[in-house]
Amino acid sequence: MTLTQPLVAFGVTIVLILAIGYGGYKFLSIALEGKPSPLKTDRFEAGNIPTGEGRLWFPLQYYGYLLIYTTLEPIIVLLFLASSALTIQATYYLLFLVGALIIVLYPVINYAIRQINTISYWELRR
């Protein structure tokens, strides 16, 4: 009985949040549905009519920097917490947590660095 109440409380809350979010998404996608036109889907470069083929629809050359920023920021925050920990045991725990994060996030950081070093993302397509 003691475990059932928290599970129901958290489970109902999570299900309600997901249902409200999905319902809002569906409502907005139906209410704001627009018809595509060439003017809407055409690319403009700084407000001007484009000349030649543009780079990409999604700026993939910045994707690696985004991955590095989003993976290193939590590690830096946890290191900041470790520096202000009051006890040695808490410091060891936070440093263990940071080490585990680095081990888990190493493949993501490695992939991000490979994305940054791909020169073809930085060139203009003609």
Salt bridges, closest charged atoms under 4 A:
GLU53 OE2 - ARG125 NH1 3.52
